[in-house]
């Protein structure tokens, strides 16, 4: 009775003030709190799975390209933040990643594209969502998911001038905390491709005009071309140089990789050496389709890219991409969506290949699921299949749905469009499915539990 009364009161207040969304957001807070995301809470559902003893991992070479010392491995509890087509779930392990508990759902029925814990305070969590009532928006929590509020000013393009074609945000796709020296700042990428910044922990968002209004943006983003990316072209992979908050990178699907050295005031393409086989000129200045771009925090000049046309690596001091995926097995290829870097070894990276032949099935080649790892900057690759289905294993993993943790050995995790989450606590040597039957998974992020 209390719940029904609250709904009626909320709906009446919304009508009285002309569809202001703050009251609907309040209803979401009370009805669907994110169950104390990173804190102790009542368990809605649980999966308890135990891993075998870790297998010895292959040693990797270290690269001392930064004055910053290698980060100390984490030893605490781990949470996996899972964004799906129908809401959010969380997997937690408090015993050395041996047992996992599944909690959720929260925001059931809402499309959630990305959910990220702020590593700078480990209290703030932002979630990109598209809801039936509110449309594209960002939800924010400052208490590790106990309570949530919608951004009072979500990302939105500026009003178009007279005679100018306007743009409308369809959904917020990517969230990135800004530099540690900017503790309340965040960046967001949208579809259609737009870049936005918040300086108040995600409450209000402003367009980054240096990109959104750049005179070359229509050409970079292919505004006159039909949408080639399923569910719309996206701005993603927003990266910040840990040495300099003014030095930014981003990825456009399609469009390519772009770089700014003045905090987003101006941008230039950064695609030299990268192929675009689907264009008349296979080596254009822009027009590429990066699926996921990563920067190594301990070697900030080292960039990796899983592209529509292969796996690439760049030393920014050289300024050109090198296709390291050519060293992958020919029968597997180097097409995929996600890419994960080792937190302490810039030469180590994981990918999850997919079938990119003919009609692009976007599933594990041959129905034999496997990740691949390089420990020598792409010179060689090792297949990681133990525990994964090798018969009728047609897995699809999206660009945001594979992540690592900071433990030793590094944990690697991925979610599938079939609603499974797979985990390895020995850097991919052995895998276990730690939950099943979730909705289509869009993103998986790791977080530290307080």
N, C-alpha and C positions, 0 to 999 in steps of 0.2 A: 504493500500500500504506500509506503514511504517513497519507493522508487517511482511508482506511477504518479504520485503527487508532484514529485520533483520534475518529472518529464513535462507534465502539464504546465507547471509554473514556468519552466525554462522556455517551452514553446511559446507561451503567452508573452513572456518578456521579449523574446526574439521578434515576434510580430509587432509588438508595441514600438520597438525602436528601429524597425526597418531592417531586419535581417542582419543584425550585428552578430558576428560569429563568436564573440567572447563567451556567451552563455552556453552555446553548443560545446565549446571547448571545455568549459567547466563540467558539463555533463560527462564528457569523455574522461576527464580526470577522475571523477567519482566512480564511473561505471567500469572503466578499463585502465586502472593504473598499471604500469609495467612492473607489477609484482616485486618492487624493490630490486630492480634489475641486478645490482651488484651487491646486494645485502642479503642477510638471512630473511627468509620469508616462508609463507605457507606454500607447500608444493602442490601444484595443480596436477601434474603428471610426472612420472619419473621413469627413466631408463637407467638401469644400473648394469654397466658392462665393465669388464676387467681385461686389461691388456696382458699379454705375456711379457716376460722379461725383455727389455729392449735389446735389439740386435746391435752389435758393434757397427758403428757407422764408418763409412770410408772417410779418411782424413782429407781435409781440403787445404789448399794453399791460401795464405793470408796476403793481403795487399795493403801495404802501409802508404796510402795516398792521402791521408788526412792527419792533421795534428791532433785531432780528437781521439782520445783513447777508446778502445773497444768497450762497448757497454757491458756491464756485469750481467750475466745471465739471471733471469728471474727464477725465483724459487717458490713463489706463492701460488694461490689459487687462480684458476683461469675461467673466464666466461667467454662463450661464443655467442655473439649477437646475430640473430638470423632474421633477415628481412625477406618476406615472401609476398606473393601475390594476394594473400588473404590475411596479413597481419604479421605479428612479431612473436618469435619464440627465443628462449635463451637456454643454452646448455652450460652447466656449471660442473667443475671438478675442483674439489678441495683436498684431494689426497694424492697429489703427484700425478694427476691425469690418468689414474687407473679406473676410477668410477665416474660416470657422468649422469647428471640429473637434468631432465628436460622440464622447463617451466613455460607456461603459456596456455592459451594465446593471450596477447594483448592487442588492442586495436583490431579485433577480429572483423574481417570483411574489408579492411582498407588495404589498398595497394601500398606496400612499403618498399622503397627502392634502396635505401641505405640507412644504417643506424651505426653511429660512431661515438665511442667514449673519448672525451678530451684527455689525452695523456698528460696535459700540463697540470691538471688539478685532480683528475680521476674521480670527479663528482658530476661534471657536466656531461650530458648525453644529448646528442641531436639526432633526429630522425627525419628523413625525407619521405613524404607520404602524399598520396593522392586519394582523397576521400569523396564519397558520394555527396556529402553535404558541403564540404569546404573547397573542393577542387585541389589544385596543387598547393602544397604548403610545407612548412617545417614545424615539427613539434620539438620542444626543448624541456629538459629536466635538469635541475641543479642539485638534485639529491639522489643521484644514481638510480633514477627511474621510479622512485616512490610516488612522485606527483609529476604531472605534465601540463604544459600550457602550449597553446599554439602561438607561433610568432605573431606579434601584433602587426607586423608589416612583412609579409612573406616576400620572397623574390618576385619581382615583376618588372617587365620592360617599361621604359619611360613612355609617356603618351606620345603617339606619333604626331608630327607636325602636319599642317594642312597639306594635302597632296602626297603625303608620305605613306607607304604601306606599313601598317602597324604590326607588331609581333605580340603574341600572347604566350605565356609560359604554359606548356601542357603538363609538365611534371618536373619536379626537382629530382635530379638523378644522382648527384655526387656531392659529398660533404668532406671538407678537409680543414682541420684546425690550422690556423696560421702559425707564424713563427713563435717560438717560446718567448721572445721579447715583446710579443703582442698578445698578452694572456687572454683577452676576451674576443679576439678577432677570429673569424671563420671565413672560408670561401665556399661557394656553392656553384655547381654547374647544372644547367638545365637542358631540357628539350622543348622547343628548338634551342640551338646552341647559344647560350648566354652565360656570362660570368657575373657573379654577385658577391658582395662582401658584407659581413656584419661585424660591428665593433662592440656589440653588447651581448656577446655570448648567444647569438642567434635570435634575439628578439626582433630586431629590425634589420632589413636588408636593403642595400643600395646597389644599383647597377655599376659595374666597373666600366665606365664610359670609354676608357682607353681601348677596350676590346669591343664592347657592344656597339659603339658608334665609330669604330675604326673605318676609314673610307674603303679599306679592302675587305672588310668583313663579309659583305655579300658574295664576293668572289671566293674567299676562303671557305665559306660555309656552303657554297653551291646553292644559293637561294633560288636561282632560276631552274635548278635541276630537280627532278622528282626525288622524293625521299628514298634513299637507298638502304638506310638502316632500319631493320624491323622495329616497330614502335617509335619511330622518329629518330632523326639525327640528334646526337648528344654531345655536350661538353663534359669531359671526364678527366681523370688522372691529373688533378690539380696538385702540383708539386712545389714545395718551397725549399730553396737552398738553405740548409741549416747554418751556413756561414753568413747569409745576407737575406734579410726579409724582403728586400726589393727584387730579388732574383727568383722569378717564377717560371714554371712550365705548365702547359696544359695539352690535352689531346682532344681532337675533334673527330667524331665519326659521322660523316667523312669530312676530311679537311686536312688532317695531318697533325704534326706536333709543332707547337709554337712556344716562343720564349720571350720573356720580358725582363729587362734589367732595371726598370724604374717603377716597380710596384704596380704594374699593370697599365701604366700610362701609354706605352707603345708596345707593339708586338711584332715579331718577325718569324717567318717560317723556319723550321729547323728539321728539314727532311732530306738533306743531301745524303745520297747513298742508299736511300730506301726506295724500293720498287712500288709501283702502282700498276699492276698488270692489267687492270680493268680500264685503264685510260689509254688514249692513242699514243701519248708519250709516256713510256713506263718509268721515267725518272723526272717527273714534274717538280716544280718548286713547292706546290701544295696540291691538295686534292686526294691525299692518301687516306687510309682507314686504319689508324692505330686502334687496337682493341683494348690494350692496357699498357701504361707506361709507368715505370718505377725508377726512383732515384735512390742510390744507396746513402744512408745517413752518415756513414763513416768515410765514404769516398764520394763526396758530392759531385765530382766531375764524371762519375760513372752512371750511365743511364741504360736501362734495358727496356725493350719494347716487344710485346707480342702484337703482331700486325696481321691484317688481312692477308698479307703477302709474305709472312715468315716471321722468324724471331731475330731481333737485332740487338746490338750493343753499341754504345757510343762512349768514347772518352771525349768529353766536351772540349778539352784542350785541342783535340784534333778536328772536331767539328763535323764529322761525317759518321753515318751509321754503317755498321758492318754486319752482314747477315750471318750470324752464328748458327742459325737453324739449318743451314746447308749440311751441317755435320750430324743432323738427326738421321735415323734410318730412313731410307728412301720409301719403304713401304708404309711408313707412318707419316712422314712429312712434318712440316713445322708450322701448321696452321692450328690456331686455337684462340681462346679468349683470355684466360687469366694468366698471371705471372707473379711469382712470389720470390722475394730476395731473402737470403740468410741475413739475420740482423747484425752479424759480426764478421761475415766473410763476403767481401764484394765480388768474389769470383764464383759464388754459389747461387744458383737460381733454379726454381722449379717451374714447370709448365704442365698443362694438361692438354695433350693434342686432341684434335677432332678431325673428322673426315671432311676435308674441304674440296673434294673432287666433284666435278660435273655440277650437280644440283645443290651442292653444299648441304649434306645431311646434318652436319653439326653434331655428330655423335662420335663415340670412341671408334677409331678405325677397326673394321672387321668385327665389331662387337666385343673386342678384348680391351677392357678398360685398363689404363695405366697412366701414371704420371712419369715425367722424365726429369732428371736432375743433371746439371753440369756443375762441376767443382773446379773447373779450370777456365772459366770465362767463355764457355761455349766451344772449346776445342773438341771436347768429347761429351757424350751424353749417356746416362745410365737409365735403363728401364726399371720402373718401380711398380711392380704388379702384384706382389704377394698379398693375398687377402682380398684383392679386387676381382670382380667376376670376369672370367676369361672365356665364357660361353654365353652368348646373348646378353652381353653387358653393354647396352647402348646408352651410355651416360652422356649427358650434356651439362657443362659447367660454365656459367656465365662469367663475365669479366670481373665482377666484384665478389664472386662466390668462392674464392680460394684465398687463404690467408695463412700466415705463420704466427707462432708466439715467440717469446724471447727467452724460452727455457733452454737448458742444455741436457740432452739433445733438443734441437728445435722441433716443436710440434707443427705439423702441417695439417690443414683442415680444408675440406671443400664440401659444398652443397650442390645438389643436382636439381634439374628441372623436374625430376620425379619425386622430389621431397625427401631425399636421403641426405644425411650428413656423415661423411667419412673422416676418420682421424688416424693420424700416425704420430706416435710419440718418439719415433726414432728416425726422423728426417726422411720418411718415405719408405724405409726398408720393409715395413709391414703395416697393413691397413686394417681397420675395423670400422664397420658401419655402426655408429653410435646412436642414430635415431632414424626412423622411417616414417612414411605416411604424412609428412608435412605437405602444405601446398607448394607450388612451384617456387623454388628458392632463387631470389634475385641477388642477395649479398650475404656474405659471412664476414664478420670482423671479430678479432680477439680483443679481450680487455682484461685488465687486472682487477681481481676482486679484493675489496678492502677487507 
